């Protein structure tokens, strides 16, 4: 009798395991984003329950990017597209939406007060480019916390079964962002200068958050003319600029010309890096050093 019940129990365990193995595993939510920092944010909140694809890859510029046919094709498998306001979206968002009419499109900037893009002092931007909204909201950790909550709520609506996981992941990520914000404030607390010069004005939200002022070189997305260049050099001397920040997606030639004229050096920083936390800490240290 013991052998019978023992064999029966073993058979039940085997059958139970086989049944569980046969149960289909829920597929991750297909997500598309525009830039690499967004990919990091979605993966921090979504964890193993999301599969994230990004439009603009390393070294590419959101200002001039055009989605490939392969990317447009893969949109058919996505359930949500998180947009953030970078330049290529304005041209391509209708086609992106048309590629998958059932795909939800969510603006990560929801709930975040907008700011206007600075332009080079002394430059006249074309009328179409005046007052453009600044899309670089992700350079401010407190704003990223707001975006992370949007991600959490969106994923929870699409996948209620994993709502608790999304909430837990959000809390861990939010705590990391709070520590990052605290660390950056400490780094910049005793800076003797508050103005920094950049080629492309990608650091406006960062500057607002940490009481800094960015001075852009480019004029409406274009290289400055001779008159604007002379004015920028004058401003750089007046503000005692020691470092001009550039990013790989833009030419460094003009920045190097200005740096020679004012006795500064050119330093590359990347607002589009996927390794968001470490990258922003590294950038903050470079800013702190430049503002001493």
N, C-alpha and C positions, 0 to 999 in steps of 0.2 A: 504493500500500500504506500509506504514511504517513497519507494522508487516511482510509483505512478504519479503521486502529487509533485514530487521533485521534477519529473519529466514534464508534467503539465505546466508547472510554473516556468520552467526554462523555455518551453514552447511559446508561452504567452509573452515572455520578455522579448524573444526573438521577433515574434509577429508585431509587437508594439514598436520595436525599433525600426522594423522594416516599414511600418505604416508612417512613422515620423519622417523617415528618410524619403518616402514617396511624396510627402506633402510639399507643394511648391513653395519656394522661398520668395518672399515679396521682393520684387525688383526695386533697386534704388530709384529715386525720383530723378528724372532727367532734367538738368538745369543748364541754362546758358547764361553767360555773363559777358560783359563787354571787355573788361580789363582784368589783369592778373590779381590785383589786391582784392577784388570782389570774389574771385575764386577762393582765395584764402578765407574770407569772411564766411562764405556759404559752407565751406568744408568744416570750419570750426563749429558752426551751429548744427549742420546736418549730419556730420560724422559719416558713418558707414551707410547711412540711408539716402545719400545723394551721390549722383554721378555728374560732375560739373565739367562743362566745356567752356572755353574762353575764346572770344573772337580775336582780340589783339594780343599777339604773342610777344615774347621777349624781343626787345630791340625795335619793335614796330611802333608807329605813332598813331594814336587815336584821332589825330587831326586829319590824316590823309588815308586812313585804312579803308580798304574795300573787302568785304567778306568774300571768301572763295565759294565757288559752286558747291564744293564738298561741304562747307559749313552750312550753307543754306539748305542743302539736302538733309543734313543731320538734325536740323531744327525740327523735322517732323517727329522726332522721338522725344522732344523736350516737353515738359509740362508747364514750365515757367521760364520766363526770361526776365532777369533783373537788369534794368537799365540804370544808368547813373548820370547821363547828361553829357557824355563826351561827344566831340564834334561829329564823328562818323554816324552816330545814332540819328542825328537830325536828317541826314540824307537817306539812310538805309532802314529806318525803323518800320516804315510802311511795308517794305518788301520783306523784312524779317517777320512781321506779323502775318503777312499774306502766305508765307511759307508754311505756317501752321496755325490756322484760324482758331483751333481749340487751345492753343497755348496761352497761358495767362502772362500778361506783361505787367511787371511791378516796378515802379520807380523807387529806388532805394533812398532818394532824397526826401521822401514824404516826411513831413513833420520837422524838417530842418530849414531854418530861415535862410533864404538865398542871399548871396552877395554878388556884386558885380566884379568882373575882371578888371584889374588895373591895366593901364596902357602906359607906354613909355612917356615920361614927362617931356612936354614940349612937342609931342607928336600928335598929329590929327588922324584919328582912325576913320576909315570909311564909314558912312552913315549906317550901313548894314551891320557893322561890327561894334557900334557904340552901344554901351550898356549891356553887353552880353553877360549872361549868367556864368558864374565861375563853377565849373563842374568838379573841381578838385577837392570835394568835400571830405574824401577819405584821408587827407593829410592831417586831420584833427581827430585824435582818439575819442573825445567825448561825442563827436558826431558819428563816429563808427559805432558807438554803443547804440545810438538810435537806429542806425541801419541794421545792426544785428538783431534788434527787437523786431524790425520789419521782416527780416528773414525768418526768425522764429515763428512769428504769427502766420506767415505765408505757408511755410512748410507744415505747420500744425493743421492748417485748413485743408491742405492737399492730402495729408497723411495723418489723420487723427490717431491712428493706432500707435504712433511713435511721438505723440505730443509731449509726454514726460521726458523722453530723451532729448528732444529739441530744447525744452525748458532748462534741463540740467546743463546741457552743453552751452546754452546762452549764458547762464550764471557764471560758469567757469571762464568763458571768453570775456564777459563784462568785467570780472575781477582782474583779469590780465590787462585789459585796457585801462582800468583805473590805476594799476601799478605803473603802466607805461606813461600815462599822463602825469602822475606824481614824479616819476624819475625825470621827465623832460622839464617840468617846472623847476626842479632842483638844479638841473644843468644850466638853465637860462636865468636863474634868479639873480645872479650877481653880474650879468653881462653889462659892461660899461656902455656899449652902444646898443641901439634897438633897431637900426636900419640895416638891411642886407640887399645886395644887388643880384638879380637873376636875369638870365636871358629870356626865358619863357615864364610868365607869372603863374607857376603851378603851386605856389606855397601860400596863397592868400588865407585859406582857412587855418593853416598852421600859424601864420602870423597873427591872425585875429585871436586865436586861442591863447597865445603866449605873449601878447602885447608887443608884437614886433611890427615892422613896416617893411614890405618888400618893394624894391625899386626895379621894375622890369626894363629890359633893354629893347626888346622887339616892339614894333609898332603895328598893332592890329594883326599879329600873326606873321608879319613880314620883317625883313631886315630893315633897320632904321636908315633913313637918308642922312646926308652929310650934316644937315642942320640939327636933326635930332641927335645924331651921334655926338656932335660937339656939346649939346646940352647935357646929355647923359654923362659925358666926361666931366663936365663942370659940377654936376650933382655928385658924382663919385668922389671928386676931390673935396667938395664941401662936407660931405658926410663921412669923409675919411674911411672909405670902403677899403678893406684889406683883401677881401675874397669876392670873386664873382662866381656864382653857382650856375652850372649848366647841366643839361641832361643829354644822354646819348642820342635821343631822337631828334636833336636839333644841331645845327652847325655851331662850332665853337669859334669860328674865325673872328666874328665881330667881338665876342667876349674877350678874346685874346688881345685884340687891338686896343680895347678900352683898358684892359688890365695893364698893358705896357704903359699907357698914357697916365694912369693914376697910381702906378706902383703897387698894383694888387696881383694876386695869383688866381688862376682858374681852377675850380674844384668841381668834379662831376658828382652829382647826386641824382638818384633815380626815384621819382615819385611812383613809378609803375612796377616796382619790384614785387614779386609774389611773397617773398619772405618778409611780411609786413612788420612784425614786431621788432625783429633784429634790425631791419633796414631803417625804421624810423628812429630807433635808439642811436644807430650809427650816424644818421643825418643830423639828429639833435646835437650830438657831440661835435660834429663839424660846424654847425651853426654857433654853438657856444664858443668854440675856439676862434671863429672868425669875428665874433662880437666882443672879444676881450679888449 
